[in-house]
């Protein structure tokens, strides 16, 4: 049998491929969905590549018994104005209801189209204008009631809004009304819930989505712990992993969802129908290919770090490689940075370590600080480059300018010195020539 056969290859279809589950989070969101009116919306917060989109896809599958998950991926174009955004939400919701068989393809769930007042035909009569519904009224009073009639009480619509940070940007830039979160919060009910996902960099700006999102309903996504990684691999069909093999997988991936998923895909690609009794040797067989495939992943993560975090991570990976037995401490990191003429004080190093631990790049729970993923450590050793800060570049330019000023001053001084010397030489030469007086002085001999 081929590895492309879905019977043995669960990764043949991207949409249905198994995803590493976060059991605790699933329980929390099931409880959340039990009363969305009181709870409001939920927000998944995480850095790039931590699996926010994958988690929304998984929720769509996990909650199918109680909900219809509508995937809504935002971008700048969709959030350019409120009408565009709400029409996109309405169209995706109705499309899903038809796809799931709750309505036939000829059902017009958007039978009352949104018409702008400016586009309505002129009315020359004395009768008052018949105002057409605005985007909010159209969605709340026409589209959603029609959707609810078709799905009845069997399901709840759940808007799974990915890249919700575009929503925050658009509200803060004035493209969307500041009260839009209040409007969306008012739509929540027994048949509608909202789960969002946004970038971790927007953590300090979540208040923009209030009252739709409250602090108690924000869930940060971290990398996967070893127990979750083990459960994920042991649940794959046609496979059998020993405990030590799971340990090796975790050391290689560090629990990074992208690497955990990609390693499993590679195993299915090379092993085909021989997925039983996988060992450390099989893991090592695919790590080289995974490393090459993950290069953009590591480079993207590196680009998210501050210069201090890059320095500390580089120092940590080098110390971990050079002295694997010794404990890596803040003092050892400071010493290594001082040796390469890029010193940082203890306060800056500890702040960088806290940030790196918050983003799950390092492990500080052990006796020694270490980079969690062996593949990431390898990338750091081979590719990490610390660019000079803007301030240091400016200083170098200023120093260079001073050097050129001194060179020019020296050249001018040399020219003046040569000129003076030539003048003196000419003056000395004229003293040897006999002068012819124009007036002869005769002594006065008169009495």
Number of C-alpha atoms within 10 A of each C-alpha: 9 13 21 16 13 12 13 20 23 21 23 17 11 8 12 12 17 17 18 22 19 18 9 8 16 16 10 12 16 14 12 19 26 13 14 19 18 11 19 25 26 24 26 23 25 22 21 16 18 21 20 24 20 19 20 23 20 22 21 19 15 15 18 13 11 17 23 24 27 22 20 18 17 18 16 12 10 19 22 17 16 18 18 13 18 16 20 16 20 18 13 14 23 21 14 18 21 18 11 11 11 16 18 11 12 7 11 12 23 18 10 12 14 18 14 13 14 8 8 12 7 9 10 7 7 6 7 7 12 9 10 16 17 14 18 17 12 20 22 16 11 18 21 20 14 18 22 17 10 16 19 13 12 12 19 22 24 23 23 25 24 24 19 24 25 20 26 21 17 20 21 14 11 11 14 20 15 17 14 19 20 15 15 18 22 14 18 21 17 15 24 19 27 24 25 23 26 25 20 16 13 16 14 8 12 17 14 18 23 17 18 23 23 16 12 9 18 18 16 17 20 19 23 21 13 16 12 16 25 20 13 18 19 15 13 17 13 17 16 16 18 13 11 11 19 22 15 17 27 23 16 22 25 26 25 24 22 17 24 22 20 20 21 19 19 18 20 23 17 14 14 17 18 15 20 12 12 17 17 15 10 15 19 13 13 18 20 12 13 17 18 11 13 18 14 11 16 18 15 13 15 18 10 13 16 12 16 18 21 21 23 25 26 23 22 27 25 18 21 19 14 10 10 13 10 11 15 19 15 18 12 15 24 21 16 19 19 13 10 9 9 14 17 18 12 13 10 15 21 15 13 21 23 15 16 20 16 13 19 22 22 21 18 16 9 8 10 15 20 24 23 21 22 18 21 24 24 15 18 22 14 9 14 17 12 12 11 11 10 9 9 11 12 12 12 12 12 12 12 12 12 12 12 12 12 12 12 12 12 12 12 12 12 12 12 12 12 12 12 12 12 12 12 11 11 11 11 10 10 10 9 8 7 7 8 7 7 6 6 7 7 6 6 6 5 4 3
